[in-house]
Amino acid sequence: MPDNTMMKKNGMVTKIHTRIRTEPFKNNYDLVGKELGRGKFAVVKKCIEKATGKEHAAKFLRKRRKGEDCRGDILNEIAVLELAKANPYVVALHEVYETQSEIILVLECAAGGEIFNQCVADNDDAFTEKDVVRLARQILVGVAFLHRNNVVHLDLKPQNLLLTSAQPLGDIRIVDFGLSRRMDTLTEVREILGTPEYVAPEILNYEPISTATDMWSIGVLTYVMLTGESPFLGEQKQETFLNISQGNVDYSQEVFEGVSSLAIDFIQSLLRKNPRKRSTAEECLSHPWLSGHAAPPPPPPRLPLASLDETSQSESEPESPVPPPELLVLPPFSMGELKSGRGTTFTFSEPFPSRSEIQQEVIC
């Protein structure tokens, strides 16, 4: 990140280098097929670049949400994508367009869709442990890169991890940096962010966020990928939050049938209430469960961003430092279901509650 990058008090980056184009998006792209996904404040569509014939994913983000100007939130997402452009496991940013009401991010198209689909698939199509080892390594290589650059994702879950192809199983692309924050050693960031069953205890307790916050989510994510079950999910949000706060996790043989003890040990190294006791991304990559397997092969080299010249902003609405907790969750909420170890099911269709709602609902 360049030295002249400015940060807001809550860790959001407000200065970018990608040129924001103001000509009509459809002058250069054709929209094709059905929507790839939809969230509360955004929609993702496949598009074809007219000049090259290449497929991309166009993410249309509304600048005003619930009456608030959220342009700054979108600039923050762009800034994180710029920082991660050398990271092969983070989705690549191609171009940015802006209209009066929207900002459009033209992104790499990951044709394999969300890993969520395999997490809830029948046995024949579900991930094998060998698959999870390879994908977990890729996720951790990507997250380790972000953490070395003091960026936390804060919404790692199956819907925000795409595959370059489904059959054969492709490589990971981490997406949706709408909740991401840049950390520093001087400022504490405390926010209510994320998706209920993946959030760390410090989020619920309104304690400082750190890179360890992402590691808890990776622990939950790995549990889901291996078992198809959600470790903390309750019948209601209050029960989910209570399970997280108490660290109630089922590691029984019934849940982990056919899964190695090393995999369980890996998850246990992450699902620790004390953030300081959780394994880091770098430590995870050295864990015997992962280190005993070959490192993921690097994908083909990327082309540079379309434009990395001087900072450019359109003459639309001014930036706003207000990040609504209901900020989008894209790619969209899948309508499939994950089982809970407690005999319930859950669809990923509810936004995370505001701090005031948590204060009303959670027994702290």
Beta strands, then each sheet from edge to edge (+ up, - down):
strand 1: 20-21
strand 2: 29-38
strand 3: 42-49
strand 4: 55-62
strand 5: 64-65
strand 6: 68-69
strand 7: 93-98
strand 8: 102-108
strand 9: 113-114
strand 10: 151-152
strand 11: 161-163
strand 12: 172-174
strand 13: 181-182
strand 14: 229-230
strand 15: 338-340
strand 16: 345-346
sheet 1: 1+ 7+ 8- 4+ 3- 2+
sheet 2: 5+ 6-
sheet 3: 9+ 11- 12+
sheet 4: 10+ 13-
sheet 5: 14+ 15+ 16-
end
